Amino acid sequence: MAKWRKRPTTTDARRGPASTVLTAEQEAIAVAFRRHTLLALDDCLYALQATIPQLFRTGLHR
């Protein structure tokens, strides 16, 4: 209860990664890669993480 009293709002804090938003260029790369290779989502994620380090599975799925 004490930690809730110090907060300005009663909503819960976000628990996910701080930034999952991709730039338009990164999103275009991911979409083109998925369409071209037709790989499974996890395989695309592992292949693209070298070029887009902030990429997560949820961001790739979107």
N, CA, C and O atoms as a GROMACS GRO file, in nm:
protein
  248
    1MET      N    1   0.081  -0.120   0.000
    1MET     CA    2   0.000   0.000   0.000
    1MET      C    3   0.086   0.126   0.000
    1MET      O    4   0.048   0.226  -0.061
    2ALA      N    5   0.197   0.121   0.066
    2ALA     CA    6   0.280   0.241   0.077
    2ALA      C    7   0.330   0.287  -0.060
    2ALA      O    8   0.334   0.408  -0.087
    3LYS      N    9   0.368   0.194  -0.146
    3LYS     CA   10   0.418   0.234  -0.277
    3LYS      C   11   0.306   0.293  -0.363
    3LYS      O   12   0.333   0.379  -0.446
    4TRP      N   13   0.181   0.250  -0.344
    4TRP     CA   14   0.069   0.305  -0.419
    4TRP      C   15   0.038   0.448  -0.377
    4TRP      O   16  -0.004   0.530  -0.459
    5ARG      N   17   0.057   0.478  -0.253
    5ARG     CA   18   0.027   0.613  -0.204
    5ARG      C   19   0.122   0.717  -0.263
    5ARG      O   20   0.085   0.834  -0.276
    6LYS      N   21   0.241   0.677  -0.298
    6LYS     CA   22   0.340   0.769  -0.355
    6LYS      C   23   0.318   0.794  -0.504
    6LYS      O   24   0.372   0.890  -0.559
    7ARG      N   25   0.239   0.712  -0.568
    7ARG     CA   26   0.218   0.726  -0.712
    7ARG      C   27   0.113   0.833  -0.742
    7ARG      O   28   0.019   0.853  -0.666
    8PRO      N   29   0.133   0.903  -0.857
    8PRO     CA   30   0.036   1.006  -0.895
    8PRO      C   31  -0.095   0.947  -0.951
    8PRO      O   32  -0.199   1.014  -0.947
    9THR      N   33  -0.092   0.822  -1.004
    9THR     CA   34  -0.212   0.759  -1.057
    9THR      C   35  -0.227   0.621  -0.995
    9THR      O   36  -0.135   0.570  -0.931
   10THR      N   37  -0.344   0.562  -1.015
   10THR     CA   38  -0.369   0.429  -0.959
   10THR      C   39  -0.348   0.318  -1.062
   10THR      O   40  -0.366   0.201  -1.030
   11THR      N   41  -0.310   0.354  -1.185
   11THR     CA   42  -0.288   0.252  -1.287
   11THR      C   43  -0.154   0.182  -1.265
   11THR      O   44  -0.061   0.238  -1.208
   12ASP      N   45  -0.147   0.058  -1.311
   12ASP     CA   46  -0.024  -0.020  -1.298
   12ASP      C   47   0.081   0.032  -1.394
   12ASP      O   48   0.049   0.084  -1.501
   13ALA      N   49   0.207   0.017  -1.356
   13ALA     CA   50   0.318   0.056  -1.442
   13ALA      C   51   0.335  -0.047  -1.551
   13ALA      O   52   0.300  -0.164  -1.534
   14ARG      N   53   0.388  -0.006  -1.663
   14ARG     CA   54   0.413  -0.095  -1.775
   14ARG      C   55   0.525  -0.192  -1.739
   14ARG      O   56   0.625  -0.152  -1.679
   15ARG      N   57   0.511  -0.318  -1.776
   15ARG     CA   58   0.611  -0.418  -1.741
   15ARG      C   59   0.692  -0.467  -1.860
   15ARG      O   60   0.791  -0.537  -1.840
   16GLY      N   61   0.655  -0.433  -1.981
   16GLY     CA   62   0.724  -0.480  -2.100
   16GLY      C   63   0.851  -0.401  -2.126
   16GLY      O   64   0.891  -0.318  -2.044
   17PRO      N   65   0.915  -0.427  -2.238
   17PRO     CA   66   1.035  -0.352  -2.274
   17PRO      C   67   1.006  -0.203  -2.287
   17PRO      O   68   0.893  -0.164  -2.318
   18ALA      N   69   1.106  -0.122  -2.263
   18ALA     CA   70   1.087   0.023  -2.265
   18ALA      C   71   1.047   0.073  -2.403
   18ALA      O   72   0.962   0.162  -2.413
   19SER      N   73   1.104   0.019  -2.508
   19SER     CA   74   1.072   0.067  -2.641
   19SER      C   75   1.061  -0.051  -2.738
   19SER      O   76   1.161  -0.116  -2.769
   20THR      N   77   0.941  -0.077  -2.784
   20THR     CA   78   0.923  -0.184  -2.882
   20THR      C   79   0.883  -0.129  -3.018
   20THR      O   80   0.850  -0.204  -3.109
   21VAL      N   81   0.885   0.003  -3.029
   21VAL     CA   82   0.844   0.066  -3.153
   21VAL      C   83   0.959   0.064  -3.253
   21VAL      O   84   1.070   0.106  -3.223
   22LEU      N   85   0.930   0.014  -3.372
   22LEU     CA   86   1.029   0.010  -3.478
   22LEU      C   87   1.013   0.133  -3.567
   22LEU      O   88   0.904   0.188  -3.581
   23THR      N   89   1.122   0.174  -3.627
   23THR     CA   90   1.113   0.282  -3.723
   23THR      C   91   1.047   0.229  -3.850
   23THR      O   92   1.033   0.108  -3.867
   24ALA      N   93   1.006   0.319  -3.937
   24ALA     CA   94   0.939   0.278  -4.061
   24ALA      C   95   1.032   0.193  -4.147
   24ALA      O   96   0.989   0.098  -4.212
   25GLU      N   97   1.160   0.227  -4.147
   25GLU     CA   98   1.258   0.150  -4.225
   25GLU      C   99   1.276   0.010  -4.169
   25GLU      O  100   1.282  -0.087  -4.245
   26GLN      N  101   1.286  -0.002  -4.036
   26GLN     CA  102   1.302  -0.132  -3.973
   26GLN      C  103   1.178  -0.219  -3.995
   26GLN      O  104   1.189  -0.339  -4.018
   27GLU      N  105   1.062  -0.158  -3.987
   27GLU     CA  106   0.938  -0.232  -4.010
   27GLU      C  107   0.931  -0.282  -4.154
   27GLU      O  108   0.888  -0.395  -4.178
   28ALA      N  109   0.973  -0.199  -4.249
   28ALA     CA  110   0.973  -0.240  -4.389
   28ALA      C  111   1.070  -0.356  -4.413
   28ALA      O  112   1.040  -0.447  -4.489
   29ILE      N  113   1.185  -0.352  -4.348
   29ILE     CA  114   1.282  -0.460  -4.359
   29ILE      C  115   1.223  -0.590  -4.307
   29ILE      O  116   1.235  -0.695  -4.371
   30ALA      N  117   1.159  -0.584  -4.191
   30ALA     CA  118   1.101  -0.704  -4.130
   30ALA      C  119   0.989  -0.761  -4.216
   30ALA      O  120   0.981  -0.882  -4.236
   31VAL      N  121   0.903  -0.675  -4.268
   31VAL     CA  122   0.791  -0.723  -4.352
   31VAL      C  123   0.844  -0.785  -4.480
   31VAL      O  124   0.798  -0.892  -4.521
   32ALA      N  125   0.939  -0.719  -4.544
   32ALA     CA  126   0.995  -0.773  -4.668
   32ALA      C  127   1.065  -0.907  -4.644
   32ALA      O  128   1.054  -0.999  -4.724
   33PHE      N  129   1.138  -0.917  -4.533
   33PHE     CA  130   1.209  -1.041  -4.501
   33PHE      C  131   1.110  -1.156  -4.479
   33PHE      O  132   1.131  -1.266  -4.529
   34ARG      N  133   1.003  -1.129  -4.404
   34ARG     CA  134   0.905  -1.234  -4.376
   34ARG      C  135   0.834  -1.279  -4.503
   34ARG      O  136   0.811  -1.398  -4.523
   35ARG      N  137   0.799  -1.183  -4.588
   35ARG     CA  138   0.730  -1.218  -4.713
   35ARG      C  139   0.820  -1.291  -4.810
   35ARG      O  140   0.776  -1.382  -4.880
   36HIS      N  141   0.946  -1.253  -4.814
   36HIS     CA  142   1.040  -1.314  -4.909
   36HIS      C  143   1.081  -1.455  -4.867
   36HIS      O  144   1.085  -1.546  -4.950
   37THR      N  145   1.110  -1.473  -4.738
   37THR     CA  146   1.161  -1.602  -4.692
   37THR      C  147   1.053  -1.701  -4.655
   37THR      O  148   1.074  -1.822  -4.665
   38LEU      N  149   0.936  -1.652  -4.612
   38LEU     CA  150   0.826  -1.738  -4.567
   38LEU      C  151   0.868  -1.830  -4.452
   38LEU      O  152   0.817  -1.942  -4.439
   39LEU      N  153   0.961  -1.782  -4.370
   39LEU     CA  154   1.005  -1.859  -4.254
   39LEU      C  155   0.906  -1.843  -4.140
   39LEU      O  156   0.822  -1.754  -4.140
   40ALA      N  157   0.918  -1.931  -4.043
   40ALA     CA  158   0.837  -1.920  -3.922
   40ALA      C  159   0.879  -1.794  -3.845
   40ALA      O  160   0.988  -1.742  -3.864
   41LEU      N  161   0.791  -1.748  -3.758
   41LEU     CA  162   0.814  -1.625  -3.684
   41LEU      C  163   0.944  -1.629  -3.604
   41LEU      O  164   1.021  -1.533  -3.607
   42ASP      N  165   0.969  -1.737  -3.533
   42ASP     CA  166   1.091  -1.747  -3.452
   42ASP      C  167   1.216  -1.748  -3.538
   42ASP      O  168   1.318  -1.689  -3.500
   43ASP      N  169   1.211  -1.814  -3.652
   43ASP     CA  170   1.326  -1.817  -3.742
   43ASP      C  171   1.356  -1.678  -3.796
   43ASP      O  172   1.472  -1.639  -3.807
   44CYS      N  173   1.252  -1.604  -3.830
   44CYS     CA  174   1.271  -1.466  -3.877
   44CYS      C  175   1.330  -1.380  -3.766
   44CYS      O  176   1.417  -1.297  -3.791
   45LEU      N  177   1.282  -1.400  -3.645
   45LEU     CA  178   1.332  -1.322  -3.532
   45LEU      C  179   1.482  -1.343  -3.513
   45LEU      O  180   1.556  -1.247  -3.497
   46TYR      N  181   1.526  -1.469  -3.514
   46TYR     CA  182   1.667  -1.499  -3.494
   46TYR      C  183   1.753  -1.443  -3.607
   46TYR      O  184   1.865  -1.398  -3.584
   47ALA      N  185   1.700  -1.447  -3.728
   47ALA     CA  186   1.776  -1.397  -3.843
   47ALA      C  187   1.785  -1.244  -3.843
   47ALA      O  188   1.887  -1.188  -3.883
   48LEU      N  189   1.678  -1.176  -3.799
   48LEU     CA  190   1.674  -1.030  -3.805
   48LEU      C  191   1.735  -0.961  -3.683
   48LEU      O  192   1.765  -0.842  -3.689
   49GLN      N  193   1.753  -1.032  -3.573
   49GLN     CA  194   1.806  -0.969  -3.452
   49GLN      C  195   1.949  -0.919  -3.471
   49GLN      O  196   1.992  -0.831  -3.397
   50ALA      N  197   2.021  -0.971  -3.565
   50ALA     CA  198   2.157  -0.923  -3.592
   50ALA      C  199   2.153  -0.782  -3.653
   50ALA      O  200   2.240  -0.700  -3.625
   51THR      N  201   2.053  -0.755  -3.735
   51THR     CA  202   2.043  -0.624  -3.800
   51THR      C  203   1.954  -0.526  -3.724
   51THR      O  204   1.974  -0.405  -3.732
   52ILE      N  205   1.856  -0.578  -3.650
   52ILE     CA  206   1.765  -0.494  -3.570
   52ILE      C  207   1.771  -0.545  -3.426
   52ILE      O  208   1.688  -0.627  -3.387
   53PRO      N  209   1.868  -0.497  -3.346
   53PRO     CA  210   1.887  -0.553  -3.212
   53PRO      C  211   1.770  -0.530  -3.116
   53PRO      O  212   1.751  -0.611  -3.025
   54GLN      N  213   1.691  -0.425  -3.134
   54GLN     CA  214   1.580  -0.399  -3.042
   54GLN      C  215   1.452  -0.472  -3.083
   54GLN      O  216   1.346  -0.444  -3.028
   55LEU      N  217   1.462  -0.563  -3.178
   55LEU     CA  218   1.346  -0.638  -3.226
   55LEU      C  219   1.310  -0.748  -3.127
   55LEU      O  220   1.396  -0.825  -3.083
   56PHE      N  221   1.182  -0.755  -3.094
   56PHE     CA  222   1.129  -0.860  -3.008
   56PHE      C  223   1.025  -0.939  -3.086
   56PHE      O  224   0.980  -0.895  -3.193
   57ARG      N  225   0.987  -1.053  -3.036
   57ARG     CA  226   0.891  -1.140  -3.104
   57ARG      C  227   0.758  -1.070  -3.125
   57ARG      O  228   0.697  -1.083  -3.231
   58THR      N  229   0.712  -0.997  -3.025
   58THR     CA  230   0.583  -0.928  -3.037
   58THR      C  231   0.588  -0.819  -3.142
   58THR      O  232   0.491  -0.800  -3.215
   59GLY      N  233   0.699  -0.747  -3.152
   59GLY     CA  234   0.714  -0.644  -3.253
   59GLY      C  235   0.718  -0.702  -3.392
   59GLY      O  236   0.667  -0.641  -3.487
   60LEU      N  237   0.778  -0.817  -3.406
   60LEU     CA  238   0.785  -0.882  -3.537
   60LEU      C  239   0.649  -0.938  -3.577
   60LEU      O  240   0.613  -0.936  -3.694
   61HIS      N  241   0.574  -0.986  -3.481
   61HIS     CA  242   0.442  -1.042  -3.510
   61HIS      C  243   0.344  -0.935  -3.556
   61HIS      O  244   0.256  -0.961  -3.638
   62ARG      N  245   0.359  -0.815  -3.503
   62ARG     CA  246   0.270  -0.705  -3.541
   62ARG      C  247   0.293  -0.670  -3.684
   62ARG      O  248   0.229  -0.580  -3.737
   0.00000   0.00000   0.00000
